[in-house]
Amino acid sequence: METPDADRAVVQGQDPPSARVPLSRDRILEAALTYIESNGLAGLTMRRLGALLGVEAMSLYRYVAGREVLLDGVVESMVASMEYDSDVLREPQAGWQDFLQRLAHGIRRVALSYPKSFPLVASRPTEAPWLRPPLRSLRWVELFLAGLTREGFSDTAAVQAYRAFTSFLLGHLLLEVAMLGADLGPLDVLDEDDDASLAAYPTANRMRRELRENHAATEFEEALEELMNRLALIRSEAQ
């Protein structure tokens, strides 16, 4: 009878992967992120994830109840990664603009670190129905609102700022990760070499080279600065 892969590794003097590193929820979520970034979300199954970890799929269910719970955990893991970002502050230290700019850049770093996984931030259920992605963690929303109210925002102005801030980030970052290969369904773009369909659109065809240029970082900075000006107006009008 053929020796199973895990047993074969033992026969050759090597421990199976699961024996070398104990299985845990964090390790499973990390492996799921790795799989999605390498292969895309569509092909992620518990069986394939188990194969990546060197265990049977059934072993994963002790830590995650199924694929849907797994995807919720992936989102949780991405959002939680900001806890280790030293540039992101928990409260304003040099004014509310600095606080929000740091937070915005922290969320963008998450998106660029996990571009194919990031769309899950928008599609998975939130902790509360009124939370808005990508700032969808109750902990981070609490820090956001408390920070702004300490900086002179009224409750109404802080909520308006939260809505404007999340709308700006979600729209910009989903478009940016789409350009990096994220599957956004209706937002999928044409192949770079598919110019035949542009023949009937001479203006767009003439400008296609410029249109393909990636200025995402500059556009993010400029749009973020405009958002800060808008929030300053919201703050002053609510006082």
C-alpha positions, -999 to +999 in steps of 0.1 A: +000+000+000+013+035-009+026+055+021+007+088+027+027+119+022+029+128+058+041+093+067+066+094+038+081+125+053+086+107+086+102+077+069+126+100+052+136+114+086+116+146+085+086+156+106+054+164+088+047+202+086+020+201+112+045+185+137+072+211+130+049+240+137+018+234+159-015+242+142-033+273+155-060+297+144-034+324+137-013+301+116-044+290+096-053+327+089-018+335+079-018+306+055-051+317+041-038+352+034-007+336+017-029+314-005-052+343-015-023+365-024-006+338-044-037+322-061-067+345-057-097+341-035-119+320-058-098+289-054-095+289-016-110+258-001-105+241+033-089+211+014-064+233-004-056+252+028-051+220+046-027+208+019-007+241+022-004+235+059+004+198+056-028+185+074-062+171+065-089+196+059-108+182+089-080+193+112-088+230+104-123+228+117-111+227+153-100+263+148-123+277+121-158+263+116-158+266+078-148+288+049-171+317+058-157+318+093-123+316+078-129+346+055-142+366+085-110+357+103-089+368+073-105+403+075-100+404+113-063+395+108-058+422+082-074+449+103-055+438+134-022+441+116-024+479+121-018+472+158+018+465+149+022+496+127+043+520+147+032+550+125-005+546+134-014+564+166-041+554+191-049+590+199-039+624+184-005+636+195+002+664+170-034+674+160-063+656+144-050+660+109-018+642+117-038+615+135-061+609+105-033+610+079-013+584+099-044+562+101-052+566+064-017+556+054-018+526+078-050+513+061-034+519+027-004+498+038-027+470+048-044+472+013-010+472-005+003+443+017-028+422+009-042+435-024-061+403-034-075+398+001-084+435+008-117+434-010-130+411+017-128+441+040-157+455+020-177+424+015-177+405+048-202+413+076-192+439+101-193+437+139-223+462+139-246+470+109-237+507+110-199+502+107-184+511+073-154+495+057-125+498+056-124+512+091-148+485+103-134+474+136-152+486+167-119+492+184-106+514+156-139+533+152-138+540+190-103+553+187-113+574+157-143+590+172-128+595+207-097+611+191-117+636+171-140+646+199-110+652+221-097+675+193-129+696+193-152+677+169-188+676+181-205+642+180-222+651+148-190+663+132-171+632+143-197+609+127-197+630+095-159+628+095-161+590+099-184+587+069-163+609+047-131+593+058-143+557+051-159+566+018-127+582+006-105+553+017-127+525+004-132+540-030-096+549-035-081+517-022-105+493-040-095+509-073-058+507-063-059+470-054-079+463-086-049+476-105-027+452-085-048+421-095-076+420-070-108+404-083-136+431-080-160+415-105-176+444-124-144+466-119-122+442-138-103+460-165-093+451-201-060+435-208-032+460-213-028+448-250-065+449-258-066+482-278-088+470-306-119+480-288-106+516-286-108+521-323-142+538-321-130+561-293-101+582-308-097+605-279-094+578-253-072+558-277-048+588-281-045+592-244-043+555-235-006+557-226-012+585-201-043+567-188-023+536-180+002+555-159+000+547-122+000+578-100-019+561-071+005+573-044+004+609-055-034+608-061-039+594-026-019+622-010-037+649-029-071+634-022-062+629+015-052+666+017-085+677+002-103+654+027-085+671+056-097+705+043-132+692+041-131+678+076-118+711+090-148+728+075-171+702+090-155+707+124-158+745+123-194+745+111-205+721+139-190+743+167 
